[in-house]
Structure formats: structure tokens, C-alpha cells
Amino acid sequence: MRAIRCVNYGEPSGLTIENLDEPVPGPGEVLIDVEAAGLGYVDALFVRGTYQVKMPLPFVPGSEVAGTIEAVGEGVSSDLIGTRVMALSPRGALAEKIAIPAVVCTSLPDDMSTSAAAGFIVSYCTALYGFETCGHLHAGETVLVLGAAGGVGMAAIDVAKAMGARVIAAASTAEKRDAAKAHGADMVLDYSDPDWRKALDVLVEKRGVNVVYDPVGGAYSETAFRCLAPGGRHLVVGFANGEIPKLPLNLALLKRASLVGVDWGGEMRANPKIMSPLLRTLTDWVVAGKIHPEPTASFPLAEAGDVLQRLLERRMVGKPVIQVNA
């Protein structure tokens, strides 16, 4: 089978297609004929070897996968063969076949494409967990999404709108702001402008925002925290900027505001039962047309390395999906 394999840590742009042996499903596993794989910033960090946990070499990158169950291992019902599924795996998505435990697979609604499903689980579950469990978002509140044109930001816009919030999307280029607006943001903001806080004050009439969704970090975080209304919640999702900010804690005291970590992956590992209700809610919203997870960009398997490189360099708009058989 064709696959992208990382044999040495380094820049993702150096990855190429190799021919590997097709996996065989073990007990409790299914073999998925992969149609699409979603990529994220963390996948690129794994290839570079700079994530907080290193993936043992060699490995096939990619953690989000969608396709059709082709075969099953011992203890798994053969009735599952032919089922369209999406799944999350520590590695292995950038390959034509993947063998993973049946229990981590979720069947797709008829109206959901494999392209949409491949980029769905991480970004959308993180957004719903962040807003619902960590941020206690209520309908009518105002949300500021930093890095709004990335895959994480786009999912946050979609989920916040489904929950009845008003969304301000912050992005650094006109192209990215246009993409965020097209994805449902009510207002957009250029946070590359040194005076962007003043521009935000105009948008919210100096009332502040109720929730900040922050997958970016760096200097943007403190400014965004200062933009919170009293009782606001700043959701820490990641540090795509590359810099971990240090906030003066007197800001939290004076604003009576909260700084909340949104580690959906960590919560899922500690409490695996949370995944099913999150996915059930999200897939119901897909069927009802409340959220729209179709990817903004699709690429063939041969371009996976370049796509990962663009994610590292923050040059990607939206959630990229690899069409494995293209």
C-alpha cells in the first residue's frame, strides 16, 4: 500500500510516499480502506520531533481518518464490513489502509462526506468541549476567536454559532478574514494591527467579550484577556504562535475573569466516556444543518508533506484534508 512515512525527525516538506505492507487487523480491530485523512498542527510537530511527546520512529503521520471498514479481526462482527466510519488514531492516517480498534470508530451519518469526517473529530470536539464544558457559553454571548481562519478556528466559529453566540473572528490577512466571514463569523478583526484592541472596542461598543477562544498564544493572549468583559472566560486551546504567554494575574482579579485550559485530548484519555456524547451532539448538528464541517482545502497524498509544512508556518486557511487515493 502507499503511505507517507517519517523515518527521521525533520521538516515535513521532505516526506515522500513509500510502499509498505498492508496492515492486518488484530483481535478487536478493523481494517479501514482510507479515503481521507485530516491534518493538524500537532501532526506537523510530531514529524519535526518538537511536540512535548515524541512519536517513536519510524511512523506514518496523521491521526484523523475516514473511510470504509474492509475487514475485521477476531472478536469483531463481520456485519461492520462496508460501514463508513471516522476515527481517531495516534498515527497511521496517511496511508491507504489502517488497522485500529473497532471501539474508536464512529459510523457516519448518510449526509456526511468522508472529506468532512476526516477533519471533524479533533477540531469540533475540542470546540464543543471548550465552549460547553470549560467556557459555559450561553446563547447571546460574544465570542472572540483568535486564529479564526485555521482548522481549529473555523470549527470554533461553527460551534459557537450553533450554540447561539455572536462571533468575532480575528485573523491576520484579508484572505483569512474573508474565509472566516464566509464560514459564519458575524464580524472580523485584523489582529496583526498593533491597535487591534481599539478596533475590537468599536465592534463591541466597549462592552468587552464574554469568551476568548485562543489556539494561538503569544502576545495576542494578554491583549485578548484584557478585552474580556467582567466574568469573562479565556479558553486556552494551544500555542500556534510558538510562544507561551505569561499573563499578569491581577487582570483575572480585576475582571473577575477565568483562564481555563481546554485539553480535550487529556480529558478524553482521563474520561473516555465523554467522546460519545460530544460526537452524538455534533453529528446530530451535521444532520440538522447547524454546523458545516466540509473542509476548505483537499490535497492528494503526494502533497501531504507540503501541507504539513504550511500548517507549521501558519500559511494554511481552514482544515486541510488529504484525499488518500487521489
N, C-alpha and C positions, 0 to 999 in steps of 0.2 A: 504494500500500500504506500501511497505518497504521504509524506509528513514533513513538517518543519521540526528539526531537532537542534537543540542547543547543546553543543559539546564543550564549549568554553565560555565563561562569562565575558561579556563584551557588548559592543554596540549592536542593537537589534538589526540594524541595516545590513549586517554581514550574514544573516541567516539565509539558508537556501533549502530547497526541497531535497529530501533524501527518500530512498526506497527502504522501508522497514518491513519486518514480518508482521502480518496481521495478528492482532491480539485474539486470544481465546477466552471466552467468558468462564470464570471460575464459579464455584458454589456461591449462589446468591447474586450473581452478576448477570448483566445483559450486555449484548454486543450491539452498539448503535452504529448504523450507517450514517455518518455525519454529513449533514447538508450545510450547516452554517455554524460558525464559531464567533462569539463576541469577544472583543479585546478591550482591555482597560489599562490604565496607567500602571497598576501593580504588576500586570503581566510583563510589561516592559522592564520594570525594576528587577523582576526575577531574572530576566535574561542578562541584564547588566551585572547582576550579583550584588546590588546595592539595597535590596529590601532588608528589613530587620531580621527576617528569617531567610536563609539561603536554601534554594532548591538544589538537592543533590544532582550532580552531573552524571551522565547526560540526561536530558529530559525533553519532552515535547511540550512547548508552552501552550497556554490557553486554558482557561478554567470554565468558560461558559459554552455550552454545546446544545445544539438542537438537531434532531434527525429522527430516524425510524428504527425501532428495535428489529434487528435482523436475526438474532439468535439468543438463546438463554442458557444459563448454566444450571447446574444441579440445584434443585430446590426452588426453581422459578417456573411459574406456569407458562406453558407454551402459548397460552391464549394472548400473551403480551406481544407476540411476534406480529409485526405490522403496525404497532401503536406508534403514533407520532408523540415525541416527548422532548422536554427540555430538562437539562440537568446541570449541576454544578460539581466540578471535579477539581482537585488540587492542580492537575496538569493534564495534558493529553488532548486538548480540544483541536489543535491544529494538525489533524490527521484525518484520513478518510474513514477510519474506524476507531472506536474507543470502547473498552470494556470497563464498566463501572457498576457499583452495587445498584440493584433494582430499586432499593428503598430511596435513593436520592433522585429518582426520575419522577417528573410530573407530566401527566398527559396534557396535550394542548387542546384548547377549545377549537372547534371547527373553523372559526373565523380568524384564528391567529396563525400567521405565517411562521415558518421556521426562521426566517430572517429576523422577524420581530422577537421571537422567543430567544434567539441566541444572544441578544443583547439586553435581556429583560431582567434576569434574576437579581444580579448584584446591585445595579443602579436603582431599580424600582423597589426592591425590598429594603434597601438602605434608606431610601426616601420615605417610604411609608413608616418604617420603624422609627426613623428620626423625627418625623413630624407628629406621629400619633403617640408613640410611647415616650420619647425623650422630650419633645417640644410641646406636647399638649396643644397642638394647633387647633384653633376654633374657626368656624366659618366667619367670614367678615374681617379677619385679621390680615395684616400686611406682612408679607414675607419678602426679604431681600435675599436673592440667590447670587452668590459670588461664583465666578467661573461658569456663567449660566449657559454658555454655548458648548460645553463639553458634554460627554455622555451622562455624567453624574448630574450636572446642572440641568440638562434637558429633562431628565427623569424627575428632578425635584420640581421643576415648573409644572410638569404634567400632573404629578401627585398633589401638589399644593392647590392647583386649580380644581382638581376633582374633589378636594376637601372644602371648597368654597372660599379659599383665600384670594386676596389680591396680591399679585406677584410683580415685583420689580426685579428685572434681570440685569445684572452687572457683567459687562464683557468689554474687552479691550479694543476691538476693531468694529468698524461698521458692518462688515460681513457677519461677524459673530452676533452682533446685536440684532441684525435683521433676522438671523436664524432663530434667535431666542423669541423674538416677537412673533415670527411665523409659527412657533411651537406653542404659543398661547400666553406669553407674558403680557401683562397689562401695560407695563411701562419698561423702558430700557434706560441704562445708565452707562456712561463711559468711565470706568473706574481707573483708566490709565491717566485721566486728567487729575493733576495734583489737587484741584479744588472740587473733587467729586462729592465730598460731603455737603458742600453748599448746594450742588445740583440736586442731591437727594432731599435736602431740606425743602427745596422748592416743590419737589414731587409730592412730599407727604405733608406739606404745609407746617413744617417744623414740629410735627407730632411724633416723629420717630417711627420705627418699625417694630413690630411685635416679635418677629422671629428672623434671625440671620441663619442661612444655610451656607456653611463655609467649608468647601473642599479645597481651598486654595492656600490659606495661611499667609505667612509673610507679613509685610507692613499693612496689607489690606485688613487684617483681622482686627487690629486695635481701632482703626477708623470705623469699621463696621460696628464694633461693640459700642463705640461712642454714639452711634446712630440709633441704638435701641431706645424704645420708649420705656418708661418705668414699668418694671415687671416683665421686661422682655427676656427672650431666651436666645442665646447664641449657640448654635449647634456646630460642634467641631467634627468635621467629616474626614478631612485629610489635609495634606500639605503639598499640593501640586506645584506651588511656587518654589518648593525646595527649602524653605526656611520655616522653622518652628517659632512662632511668635511668643513673646513674653508680655503678658498683659498686666498693667497696674491693677491690683485687686481693689483699690479704692473705687474704681469705676463700677464694679459689681455692687459695692456697698451703697454708693450714692444713687445708683439707678435701681437698686433693689432688683437686680437682674441676675440671671443664671447663665453659667457657662457649662454646657453639657456635652460630654463625649458621645458620639454616635458610632460605636463599633458594632455594626450588625453582625459581622463575621464572628467576633468574640462572643457576642450574646448567643449566636446560633450554636457555637461549639459548647457553651456552658448550658444552654437550654434548647436542645434541638427541636422541641415541640413548637417553638414559635414560628417555624418556617411554614408549616401547613396553613395556619390561619392567614398569614400575610399573603401567601400565594393565592389562596382561595379568594380573598378580597380583591386582589389585583386582577386575577383572571376574570372575576365577575365584572369588574370595571371595564376590562377589554371588551367583553361581550356586550356590555351596555353602551359602549362608545364613550365612556367617561375619560379614558386615557388612550393615548395613541403612540404605542411604543415602536412603530416602524422605524428602522434605522435610517439615518440621513445619508449614509455612505456605505457602499458594498464594494469589496475588492476580491480578486482571485487569490488563491492560496500562495501563488508565487510572490505576491506583494505584501505578504504578512509582515516580513521584517521591516520594510519601509514604513508600514502603518504603525508598528510599534515604536519606531524611531520618531515619527511625527507626534505620537502621544507623549513621549518623553519631552519633546521640545515644545509642547503645547501649540502645535500647528494644526490640530485636528478639530473640525467642527462636528459636534454630535457624536454619537456612539458608532464606531466602526464595526462592521460585521464582515467576516471572511466567508465567501461562498467557496466551500472546500472543493467542489467538483467543477468549478469554473475554470 
